[in-house]
Amino acid sequence: MFKSYFKLALRNLWKRKTTTFINVFGLAIGLACCALVFLFVQHEFSFDKGFDNAGDIYRVTSIFKEGSTAPTTVMPYATYLKSEIPEIKQVSRLDASKCTCVIQVNDGNDHTPYTVDNGYWADASFFDIFSFHFSQGNRSSAFSSPNAIVLSEMLAQKLFGNSSAVGRTIKTDNNIYTITGVFKKDFLNHFNADFFASNNSNGVREKIASVHNWVVDPNYYCYVSLKSGSNKQHVIKELKAYTQRHAATDMKATNDNISNSLQSLTDIHLHSSQYQSYMEVKQGNMKYLYLLGSIALTILLLGCINYMNLSTAQAIDRAREVGVRRVMGADRSAIRYQFLMETVAISLMALLVAILLAFLLLPVFNTMTGQELSFFAPENSTLILWMLLVTLLTGLLAGLYPAWYLSAFNPVKVLKGKASDSSSLVNIRTVLVSMQFIISTCLIFATLVIWKQLNFMINAKPGFDQDQQLVINLNTDQARNNIAYYRDQLANNPNFQQVSAAASGLISGDMNMYAQGKTVNDKHDVFLNLVDDNYVKTIGIKLISGTNFTPVNFANKNTALDLEATDIGRQVIINEEAAKALGLNPYTAPGNYLSRFYNGVVYNYKIMGVMKDYHYFSLHAAIGPCMIMPANPMRFSTIIAKVKGNNVAAAIKYSQQVWKTLNPDTPFSYDFLNDNFKWDYLQDQREQQMMATCTVIAILISGLGLLGLITHSLNQRAKEIGIRKVIGASVSSIVVLFYKKYFKLVLIANLIALPLAWYYMNKWLSDFPYRIEIGWLTFMLSLSAGVIIAFFTIAFKTIGAAMSNPVISLRSE
């Protein structure tokens, strides 16, 4: 029975090749999109699940007085957690400011130094919580000795080739570390580390021991593993009590109110967008997953609509077939079974085409998402099963209505030639075609809005001179020791206009400040950058009042000493927002003082000037209070050099030559200041590319569906067209006849789609503090695109039909 139904289904599909092609191709594109999105979603949800007992591991988060949150805590926070909260099995700290440093093999030979971007310092208990798989060494004893370091396999391969790394030593800055292990990167995790070094190391150990304040510098990750079966909410309650026990005195002194909570390890990658921290590593984005999922389902829906439309449009053609089979004894269920079998056959053919398309499109998809996805990754072992399930479900959903409708024909009426399209069926097809145009128009509108917003943000003036600003990274003590001489060498070269040194290109940290004469109760968090006295000129900051810094000389050479006490000049330049937040007039603020309460001491800073607001973050964030202050060059990590005219290549070459002379053990590393925000806009660019691609695919599928309906309509009305031509109708009048029918649908679809698209895109834009206005041009372009696409689709078939010889269509009469 099954074999017979299957053969009959294939015969019917082969008989209607054009319709079969449209259905298979439409469903195949939808299924291919679903497969690619499945790869990405599976990749994103796989983070940190490779750790043993991942469900019992949490990151401690902080909630501050003003309601802001951070994924970090203060350095001392972990000290008593294990002993005071019974549910906590183990605890470990990790420096949140992942290290960019230079690593070199230390064996007396001249080895190549390498710059490493993702290095972390952690407590000895770190590998008791996180079960990284070691290819060399023993995880349980990796941090049992001081100055221990564990490398990733990739870094170990780069440094030592195929030889063993354990027991060898490496140096970074002035410290020597012994390699105690090599870990694999065989599963996805949010650390993405190149190495982990022990907190029990020279310099780090002393720094930890010197920090006792429970409020200042909350920039350390704190991870806990709970005993199996522990109540998370009870532990959170205990954490809040723990914070009050130990931090109450420091919070009272600084008028702070901090509480703590827990974030599940497996939530970190996709659920950390609420932490607006300049230190936080860029993680995944659930909104992006929703977007991709919606795109895939939308395209699959369009393919299903095509199938339903074309199947019901052929109802009259197949009515006699149904009538004959009913007269021969087939009941309705057998007819339905036959039509569903055809749908499943189309779906399975579409699956084969989809797999081929998915493999071909994977490199393009990887480029769009910024990933290196593979169908053969371990986490994707169930992909084929899921695709088969989605295929069968899609086939059933797309085929149910046509099967029920076609099986309901009255065999007597059919065989008498009285069967015709019912008005309800025509209305359903009209609704489905309109739905396709609604979806296409919404996508066109969304793509235009996203493109305009992204273009606006990328091309907006940030308020400082970002063009041709060469940023040279100082990643070692060697480079920092030579900073003054190196800066002077660049400044004296004719390729450069201005040269400055700073802790970062734009922002390096933050401080709690209050206007002198007020109390710590009036403090505000202010972003800052530590700079030299040429920074203002170099990046073109505009002062609206006051003057630049006066030069400050710093004698300290020991960076282990407290920064605040030894290496900061008591001068600041604040921005307009900082002046307003601190209750000062931006035009009369110079000459006043700001205060900071830190480690029991009040430090005062003279306001030298007020600078015009500028964007130190991308346009995703509103401009907030910000300041710059002079500091010891030993604390700087960048040189910023303004290049003259078209001398960029010569400037880089000269910079590198001088660098190699001064810093032979430090690789030369540079960037440009105008690239500072590019990573923030990368997600927007990917969304725009994805929407544009989706729009093209949706238009293609909708166009194919419309083409199939018009082809069928032309076949049904071939004799009518022939008669019209015989009595003198022109080609254009025949084209207009068919165009009127679908033009109304396009207009109705746009009347529905444009307000809908405007509403949702307006909501999307509301997330941006600086955004475009949706103008009439966007509406006109979206409407015009739908009309033009419909016109050319209709004209493609109708012109040919209208120009054909009427004798051919009338010959049978």
Helices and strands as residue ranges (DSSP letters): H 2-15, H 17-45, G 54-56, E 57-63, E 69-70, G 75-78, H 81-84, E 88-95, E 99-105, E 114-122, H 126-129, E 134-137, G 139-141, E 148-152, H 153-160, E 169-172, E 175-183, E 195-198, H 204-210, E 220-226, H 232-254, E 259-264, G 265-267, H 286-313, H 315-327, H 332-369, G 378-380, H 383-407, H 411-415, H 423-459, E 469-473, H 477-481, H 483-491, E 496-502, E 509-515, G 520-522, E 524-531, H 535-538, E 543-546, H 563-566, E 571-575, H 576-581, E 593-598, E 601-611, E 626-630, G 633-635, E 638-643, H 648-662, E 670-672, G 673-675, H 678-716, H 718-726, H 731-765, H 776-803, H 806-810
